[in-house]
């Protein structure tokens, strides 16, 4: 019975040591979360250039809610998050209330808050630059997860595309597919 108790005590000590190490590592990550997010953003630049969208900058809205005469931002962006409580007004024009507010990553690796306003006829936006730290403060870890998820999904799509291309090339050149 003493051997069982000694073994159990040794296991408990290892568990406690691992938990302390886990806490220390988690704290290190929290202290460097903005750096991690910025490094992820920098690494994602080539992907944003490929899969990013040209976001609406300004457009008129007809009575059916359709946008016409749209203008778009020149650089592509991916949306990482949406604010549940948008800012009361835009920094560039305090008389413009914000209807929707998104955290986006540009093809340059920069974070922005894309703030949309609507006056009943014109949908207008403002691209507010934010740091990675500020983006995490406002939008939380969801944006980090969404960036990771975008990269993961892109990788899966690239793998599927490559597999399909290999099949087509094998078919064209009459080679049997490797199994």
GIMOVEN-V5367 format. One record per pair of residues at least 12 apart in sequence whose C-alpha atoms are under 10 Angstrom apart, sorted by the first residue. I is the first residue (numbers start at 0). GAP is how many residues later the second one is. Records with the same first field share a line. If there is no record, write none. Layout:
I->GAP, GAP
This chain:
31->101
32->99, 100, 103, 108, 111
33->97, 98, 99, 100, 101, 102, 103, 110
34->97, 98
35->96, 97, 108
36->94, 95, 96, 98, 99, 104, 106, 107, 108, 110, 111
37->71, 72, 73, 93, 94, 95, 106
38->70, 93
39->69, 104, 107, 108, 111
40->64, 65, 66, 67, 68, 69, 70, 91, 103, 106, 107
41->63, 65, 66, 67, 68
42->66, 108
43->61, 62, 63, 64, 65, 103, 104, 106, 107
44->32, 60, 61, 62, 63, 64, 65
45->61, 62, 63
46->31, 60, 103, 104, 107, 108
47->27, 28, 29, 30, 57, 58, 59, 60, 61, 102, 103, 106
48->26, 27, 28, 29, 57, 58, 59, 60
49->26, 27, 57, 104
50->25, 26, 27, 56, 99, 103
51->23, 24, 25, 26, 27, 52, 53, 54, 55
52->19, 20, 21, 22, 23, 24, 25, 26, 53, 54
53->17, 18, 19, 20, 21, 22, 23, 24, 52
54->16, 17, 18, 19, 20, 21, 22, 23, 24, 49, 59, 70
55->14, 15, 16, 17, 18, 58, 60, 67, 68, 69
56->13, 14, 15, 16, 17, 57, 58, 59, 66, 67, 68, 69, 70
57->12, 13, 14, 15, 58, 59, 60, 64, 65, 66, 67, 68
58->12, 13, 59, 62, 63, 64, 65, 66
59->58, 59, 60, 61, 62, 63, 64
60->57, 58, 59, 60, 61, 62
61->58, 59, 60
62->57, 58
64->55, 56
66->54, 55, 56
67->54
69->53, 54
70->53
72->52, 54
74->31, 32, 33
75->28, 29, 30, 31, 32
76->26, 27, 28, 29, 30, 31, 32, 33, 34, 35
77->24, 25, 26, 27, 28, 29, 33, 68, 69, 72
78->23, 24, 25, 26, 27, 32, 33, 34, 35, 64, 67, 68, 71
79->22, 23, 24, 25, 31, 55, 59, 62, 63, 64, 65, 66, 67, 68, 69, 70
80->20, 21, 22, 23, 24, 32, 54, 57, 58, 59, 60, 61, 62, 63, 64, 65, 66
81->18, 19, 20, 21, 22, 31, 32, 56, 57, 60, 61
82->17, 18, 19, 20, 30, 32, 55, 56, 57
83->16, 17, 18, 55
84->13, 14, 15, 16, 53
85->12, 13, 14, 15, 16, 27, 29, 30
86->12, 13, 14, 28
88->26, 27, 28
89->24, 25, 26, 27, 35, 36, 37, 38
90->24, 35, 36, 37
91->33, 34, 35, 36
92->33
95->19, 20, 21, 22, 23, 28, 29
96->18, 19, 20, 21, 22
97->16, 17, 18, 19, 20, 26, 27, 28
98->16, 17, 18, 19, 20, 24, 26
99->13, 14, 15, 16, 17, 18, 25
100->12, 13, 14, 15, 16, 24, 25, 26
101->12, 13, 14, 25, 37
102->12, 24, 25, 26, 27, 32, 33, 35, 36, 40
103->23, 24, 25, 26, 31, 39, 43
104->24, 27, 38, 42
109->19, 20, 21, 22
110->16, 17, 18, 19, 20, 21, 22, 23, 24
111->14, 15, 16, 17, 18, 19, 20, 22, 23
112->12, 13, 14, 15, 16, 17, 22, 25
113->12, 13, 14, 15
114->12, 13
131->12
165->12
